[in-house]
Amino acid sequence: MRWLIRSVLALSLLVFLAVAAVFMIPSERIAALAAERFAEVTGRKLVIEGSVRPSFFPTLGVQTGPVSVSNADWGTEGDMLRAEELSISLDLAALMGGEVKITGISAQAPQLVLERARDGRENWVFGGRGGGSAEAGMAGEGTPFTLDLAEVSDGRFTFVDHGAGSRIVLRSVNGEARIPAFLGAADFTFDAIMNDQPFEASVKLAEFAPFLEGRLVGVDLALTAGEADLRFAGQAGWNPLAAKGDLVANLADLSAITTLEGMAKPDLPQGLGAQRVEATGRLTLTDALSVHLREGTLRLDDNRLTLDADLTTAGERPNLSAQVQAGALSLAAAMSGQGGEIGGGARGGTQADGWPTAPIDVSALGLMDASIALTADSVDLGVAKFGTTRVVTTIDRARAVFDLRQIAAYQGTVSGQFVVNGRSGLSVGGDLVLSGLAMQSLLMDLGGYDRLIGTGDLALKFLGVGNSVDAIMRSFSGSGSLRLGKGELRGLDIAGMLRTLDAGFVGEGQKTIFEAVTAGFTIDGGVLSNSDLAFQAPYVTATGNGEVNLGARTLDYRLRPVALAAVDGTGGVMVPLLITGSWASPKFRLDLEALARERFEEQAKEAEARAKAELERKAEQELGIVRQEGESLEDAARRRAQEAIDAEAARLLQRLLGGGN
């Protein structure tokens, strides 16, 4: 801003020369004198091509052909300023009274280049010849003036920061500026194209002169690009860079905003800004380039969040710290991918052919580090639904840890940690505890399975690696345990199967009431294995073992139910039940072959026991052995032999002592 003011005042000297030129000085000489004086004031070369046309009435002014101002000697982008035509006019009466009142400035097709060198030098900082400076030649940068109207048409603005390696180019710039009072308000409006995206902007300054010095002043900024618009009302200054005030942003046309920034539009899912992004709040920008938002609101489609946030940029990556509150938070659409929801589709996940194979992109995790505390009245993930939720999310070098402080879910609670690691490929893991959950609602949402009714507790540790849901499910490893209280298994009548040895007791209207179910399991290569299932029901108990293939979504499980004929457990009937096939359509059949084999083995063991007992009885008779209670035949024979040895030893001892025959 300073260089512009200095240049305007320097060019006003050309107006004075133009007045004299009306009577006696040729235009070529006017241009030469103006260029010489400009060089003395700024240390830059001014070139005026063509004729200089002065005017005296009704305003004092001058109009030129093409004009250029040289760049700093270290600049690489050519002339600092070039315009096809330049005109300036002054209020003669005010000028004679010692006041600089610019009635008009017009620049046709100006091209302005601002450069910052790697060592921090800036080409808009001028210096005069022989150690002179712009300040010396201008009676100070605070020289008061007013500007009725400045106009720019078809301009081009380029800013290059060689140290940061950044480049900003605005083309097709058209704008106006008004400075009615040097110490008062000023208005600037313009439209331009940046990165092929047209936009319009306006800036209203409450105090022009203090802003020129870099101090904080009242600012009203408005920006419109496509269907998106942004407004900031508060205070701002540039030395040092700082701002504080109220922000209102409607980013419905997010593609226009990201194009302005030279970025690709993020593919935001439904519920997280696909159709609607609005933000409001008190915004503060510090000279350390940190951004702070207080009393903020964020509208993402139909989700409304309130938040306080702090964004710092001093480290290796930006760091975001935020406290977020929400009412009913719907992320159902956000959790779905090209292949459908993680469960294969809400209310029917088991009917899908398989898990989604579309790649999961978690590259956004590497954009910044973060610590975000979320509190919501409810959260709908589509695949699962939660009540009151308190989650703290920490992102460190593309690894996100979700600390589940409080989650009300399915009449119970969920706690623990869930991790998404995007540092090298993608992996997910967790250590979760689910207590008192209504299993029918949970399994229905997770996989469309509604046959299990009851309240359960689940402890689960898991780790999965892969770039799609399918790959992750096929790689899972971990362990856990399950415990269910009283409940009902619909679609299967185990007692009826055992009574009739008929596998047809399945389907609508069939059910098994149970008192408790417990099981532990391990997971390896996407296959869940269990060997200690314990099932208790009135007149029926069962044990079970087998596998659940999480990746292939299939079952291979053997249940060993026993129907009790008496309360004490005697007289039971046991027939193994095989459960195989897909989750969507499991098959149940009685394993009669295994039952026959087990009974044959039992009969063989009984025959062997009877034969052994008969042999032992005959041995007792022939050897004269009488077994004591709980004593085996071998132990009895060993005892009988020891007794005979002891008796014989006693007789021999008596004979040696002369006490016997």
Secondary structure, 3 states (H helix, E strand, C coil): CHHHHHHHHHHHHHHHHHHHHCCCCCHHHHHHHHHHHHHHHHCCCEEECCCCEEECCCCEEEEECCEEECCCCCCCCCCCEEECEEEEEECHHHHHCCCEEEEEEEEECCEEEEEECCCCCECCCCCCHHHCCHHHHHCCCCCCEEEEEEEEEEEEEEEEECCCCEEEEEEEEEEEEEECCCCCCEEEEEEEEECCEEEEEEEEECCHHHHHCCCCEEEEEEEEECCEEEEEEEEEEECCEEEEEEEEEECCCHHHHHHHCCCCCCCCCCCCCCCCEEEEEEEEECCCCCEEEEEEEEEECCEEEEEEEEEECCCCCCEEEEEEEEEEEECCCCCCECCECCCCCCCCHHHCCCCCCCCCCCHHHHCCEEEEEEEEEEEECCCCEECCEEEEEEEECCEEEEEEEEEEECCEEEEEEEEEECCCCCEEEEEEEEEEEEHHHHHHHHHCCCCEEEEEEEEEEEEEECCCHHHHHHHCEEEEEEEEEEEEEEEECHHHHHHHCCCCCEEEEEEEEECEEEEEEEEECCEEEEEEEEEEECCEEEEEEEEEECCCCEEEEEEEEEECCCCCCCCCEECCEEEEEECCCEEEEECHHHHHHHHHHHHHHHHHHHHHHHHHHHHHHHHCCCCCCCCCHHHHHHHHHHHHHHHHHHHHHHHHCCCCC
